[in-house]
Amino acid sequence: MKVGFVGLGIMGKPMAHNVLKAGYTVIAYDRNQAPVDELVAAGAVAAASGKEVAEQADVVITMLPNSPHVRSALFDENGIAEGLSEGKAVIDMSSIAPLASREFAEKLAEQGVDFLDAPVSGGEPKAIDGTIAVMVGGEQAVFDKYEALLGAMASTVTLVGGVGAGNITKLANQMIVAVNIAAVSEAYSLAKKAGVSPENVYKAIRSGLAGSVVMDQKSQKIFDGDFTPGFRIDLHIKDLQNALDTSHGVNVSAPFTSLAMEILQSLKVNGHGSDDHSGIAEWYEMVNNFKLQG
């Protein structure tokens, strides 16, 4: 199986490396040439456009920031759709609006091309070590055909429903992550102001009911004040906007998500949009006029 990969950013590049390591032929394209060159050095084949990727590949994976970027990569001039033919497939692993996934699937079906929406969770560290979680929307037969390929990048690959269901699941994931980071940051702020070490609080409660993967992955970044991006605040804002738009569309109230969104927007306005989303802790530092470090 020849696998095209379009979008080689923080997540896409290590995911493509893992596909290579699993023995697949990878045809790579990104507007930034540096990650393409890195993949070629590891054994991939470079392409000059999305169209060229699709012409050479049996299945094309896209890993891009948001719905407009995926639409452009698929349907602009020299885009992926121009190189597709009947029997091929597109697996969009971006985190985008569920309705956009359904729109893209319908357009590609006119060419006889299968489509899965397969967003991921885990951030850069898990993308690197191949242990991301993949939540997939699409037909069972299409999922079965590409499950092993997705498994080359992931520890879990789950079909959750039809096209769009993968991105609904990802939005739910992002709501939980944002609110969790905010709750962790708020609790550490209480501890710090009350004269108790946040690090000791973490050690004491991590194995109890309050413990979580979010707490384990993000606490040390908060304690160190190291907000080097694994998943940028700007991208989490995009996900929560999609979540709120979707929740309003189906008449679901999401007050905690709305509050987390306002915290993230405040950070962006104050110049922290490129920080890791663990930088939610910075908002608590700003409003409480103190530092969680030390």
HELIX and SHEET records of a PDB file:
HELIX    1   1 GLY A   12  LYS A   21  1                                  10    
HELIX    2   2 GLN A   33  ALA A   41  1                                   9    
HELIX    3   3 GLY A   50  GLN A   56  1                                   7    
HELIX    4   4 SER A   67  PHE A   75  1                                   9    
HELIX    5   5 ILE A   80  GLY A   83  1                                   4    
HELIX    6   6 PRO A   98  ALA A  109  1                                  12    
HELIX    7   7 GLY A  123  ASP A  129  1                                   7    
HELIX    8   8 GLN A  140  GLY A  151  1                                  12    
HELIX    9   9 ALA A  165  LYS A  193  1                                  29    
HELIX   10  10 PRO A  198  ILE A  205  1                                   8    
HELIX   11  11 VAL A  213  ASP A  224  1                                  12    
HELIX   12  12 ILE A  233  GLY A  249  1                                  17    
HELIX   13  13 PRO A  255  VAL A  269  1                                  15    
HELIX   14  14 HIS A  277  GLY A  279  5                                   3    
HELIX   15  15 ILE A  280  ASN A  288  1                                   9    
SHEET    1   A 6 VAL A  45  ALA A  46  0                                        
SHEET    2   A 6 THR A  25  TYR A  29  1                                        
SHEET    3   A 6 LYS A   2  VAL A   6  1                                        
SHEET    4   A 6 VAL A  59  THR A  62  1                                        
SHEET    5   A 6 ALA A  89  ASP A  92  1                                        
SHEET    6   A 6 ASP A 114  ASP A 117  1                                        
SHEET    1   B 3 VAL A 120  SER A 121  0                                        
SHEET    2   B 3 ILE A 132  GLY A 137 -1                                        
SHEET    3   B 3 ALA A 154  GLY A 161  1                                        
END                                                                             
